[in-house]
Amino acid sequence: EDKVVQSPLSLVVHEGDTVTLNCSYEVTNFRSLLWYKQEKKAPTFLFMLTSSGIEKKSGRLSSILDKKELFSILNITATQTGDSAVYLCAVSRVGSGNTGKLIFGQGTTLQVKP
Amino acid sequence: EAQVTQNPRYLITVTGKKLTVTCSQNMNHEYMSWYRQDPGLGLRQIYYSMNVEVTDKGDVPEGYKVSRKEKRNFPLILESPSPNQTSLYFCASSLLVSGSGFSYNEQFFGPGTRLTVL
């Protein structure tokens, strides 16, 4: 059965800290891994990763994928209170059928204290 | 503005009273999907649609129906809601690249509908 597991499930840090969120997966016919940020509303897209070892960056956020070890990390440096959110990891598959389906992890709840 | 809209945003209803949650996107996306989000379980797919008149079950379809008569709209229907359908519902859409089976999966999510069934 396909699954995506995130860790930790929750995390509390102080402003300025650096955090690393983990996402491991067991999915047949892997296509891409996506990170979303969810504040009390709809998930908003952060990154999509399809190739191993290529870091994607956006400001203080960065992410990398390891397709051999089947995991991805999301790093946030110099955290701010506005980074407080649930971070979702999702995986998509190649092939016929429901290729648009995203398989989500449980999410990591990050709280950044002032 | 490119967006996915859902209505209503909040709904409290009673067991057995049929309801419909609407979803509309203005990005000409082929793929549309409904998810429910429950604490500790993440987002789980209810139904999806690859294009007009093409719909299929996701992981948790029981108690739900959908239709896709127009490309932009994908309503979720609960014929006889029950308390275990109390949840946060998201509609999402994305482009699909046809032929090869590959898909571009940056899915855009609607704002969510918080449903309570008493």
Interface residues (C-beta under 8 A of the other chain):
Chain A: V4 R31 S32 L34 Y36 K41 A42 P43 T44 F45 M48 L88 A90 S92 V94 G95 S96 N98 T99 G100 K101 L102 F104 G105 Q106 G107
Chain B: V4 Y31 S33 Y35 G40 L41 G42 L43 R44 Q45 Y48 M50 D56 G58 F90 A92 S94 L96 G101 F102 S103 N105 E106 Q107 F108 F109 G110 P111 G112
